[in-house]
Amino acid sequence: MNINIDFGNLWDALSAIGTIGAVIVSLWLASREQKIDFSVELSSALGIRDNDSVDESVYLYAEVLNKSKFPLTVEEVGFYNKKKSKRIVVLDQRYLVEGSDKIPTKVDTLETAKYIFEQDKIVKLAKKTWGENVKIRAYVRDTTKKTHYSKKYKI
């Protein structure tokens, strides 16, 4: 009894492998578009008033850029110290300077939200919470409960 199994030719096998590879790549690209991506930058600046006069106070400026393909809502803003594993949460407007975006705020694709803090108030609160000479990060949490951090900033 002779059993003959036909595996086809090499070109059929390669085209099947290519088709499976194309499906995997397309699924990966489709899922990548749904990725949540906020960019958070923390810097300090002097204030400039509406009449172009310079305010002598120093401010901490947190800018949040939505790099996702869909709008996201910022529901929490604050500061974080990795060594102490504690957060200073800003849930209301009392720590924010006039001109800052509200909490919560919806941020469209490739749009920014800006949060401005008086540096003296944040430094005092950070030193009270974490001690002297610490490095902090600004963070935002979106409605999906994902937290996004800035680079370290020495206070």
C-alpha positions in Angstrom: 0.0 0.0 0.0 1.4 3.3 -1.1 0.4 6.5 0.7 1.2 9.6 -1.2 0.9 13.0 0.6 1.1 16.1 -1.6 2.4 19.2 0.3 2.0 21.4 -2.8 4.8 23.5 -4.2 7.1 25.9 -2.4 5.4 29.0 -3.9 2.0 28.1 -2.4 3.6 27.6 1.0 5.4 31.0 0.8 2.2 32.8 -0.3 0.4 31.3 2.7 3.1 32.5 5.1 3.0 35.9 3.5 -0.7 36.1 3.9 -0.5 35.2 7.6 2.3 37.7 8.1 0.2 40.5 6.4 -2.8 39.8 8.6 -0.6 39.9 11.8 1.0 43.2 10.7 -2.4 44.8 9.9 -3.8 43.7 13.3 -0.8 45.2 15.0 -1.1 48.5 13.1 -4.8 48.7 13.9 -4.3 48.1 17.6 -1.4 50.6 17.7 -3.8 53.4 16.6 -5.8 52.9 19.8 -2.8 53.6 22.0 -3.2 56.2 24.6 -0.3 58.7 24.5 0.0 61.9 26.5 3.2 63.8 26.6 3.8 65.8 29.8 6.5 68.5 30.0 7.3 70.5 33.2 9.3 73.8 33.1 9.5 77.0 34.9 8.9 80.5 33.5 8.3 84.1 34.5 4.8 85.4 34.1 3.9 87.9 31.3 0.7 89.9 31.9 -1.8 91.0 29.3 -0.2 94.4 29.0 3.2 92.8 28.2 4.6 93.6 31.6 6.8 90.9 33.3 5.6 89.4 36.6 8.6 88.7 38.9 7.0 85.5 40.2 8.3 82.2 39.0 5.8 79.7 37.8 5.8 75.9 37.1 4.3 75.2 33.8 3.0 71.8 32.9 2.0 71.3 29.3 0.1 68.1 28.3 0.0 67.1 24.6 -2.4 64.5 23.4 -0.6 62.4 20.8 -3.4 59.8 20.6 -5.7 59.4 17.6 -8.7 60.3 19.7 -9.7 62.9 22.4 -8.8 62.2 26.0 -9.9 63.9 29.3 -7.4 64.9 32.0 -9.0 64.1 35.3 -6.1 64.6 37.7 -3.0 66.7 37.7 -0.3 66.8 40.3 3.3 66.1 41.3 5.1 62.9 42.1 8.4 61.9 43.8 9.6 58.5 42.8 11.8 57.9 45.8 9.1 58.7 48.3 6.4 57.1 46.2 3.9 59.8 47.2 1.9 62.2 45.1 0.7 65.8 45.6 -2.7 65.8 43.9 -4.2 69.0 42.5 -7.9 68.2 42.3 -9.2 71.8 42.3 -8.3 75.2 40.9 -6.8 76.7 44.1 -3.2 75.8 43.2 -3.6 76.8 39.6 -2.9 80.3 38.3 -5.5 82.1 36.3 -5.2 81.1 32.6 -4.7 77.4 33.4 -7.1 74.8 31.9 -9.7 73.4 34.2 -9.7 70.0 35.9 -11.1 67.9 34.3 -10.6 69.0 30.7 -11.0 67.3 27.4 -7.9 67.4 25.1 -8.4 66.8 21.4 -5.9 65.0 19.2 -2.7 67.0 18.9 -4.0 69.7 21.2 -2.5 70.8 24.5 -3.7 71.5 28.0 -1.7 73.9 30.1 -1.5 74.0 33.9 0.4 76.8 35.6 1.3 76.7 39.3 3.0 79.3 41.6 6.4 77.7 42.1 6.7 79.0 45.7 3.5 77.2 46.7 4.5 73.9 45.1 8.0 74.0 46.5 6.7 74.7 50.0 4.2 71.9 49.7 6.8 69.5 48.2 9.4 70.3 51.0 6.7 69.8 53.6 5.7 66.4 52.0 9.1 65.0 50.9 11.8 67.1 52.5 14.7 69.2 51.0 16.4 68.8 47.6 14.0 66.5 45.9 13.3 65.9 42.2 9.7 65.9 41.3 7.7 65.0 38.2 4.5 66.5 37.0 1.9 63.9 36.2 -1.6 63.7 34.7 -4.1 60.9 34.9 -6.7 60.4 32.1 -10.1 58.9 32.3 -8.8 55.5 31.5 -6.9 55.7 34.8 -3.5 55.7 32.9 -0.9 58.1 34.5 1.6 60.0 32.3 4.7 61.6 33.8 7.1 64.4 32.9 10.9 64.3 33.2 12.4 65.0 36.6 12.5 68.6 37.8 14.8 69.7 40.7 13.2 72.0 43.2 
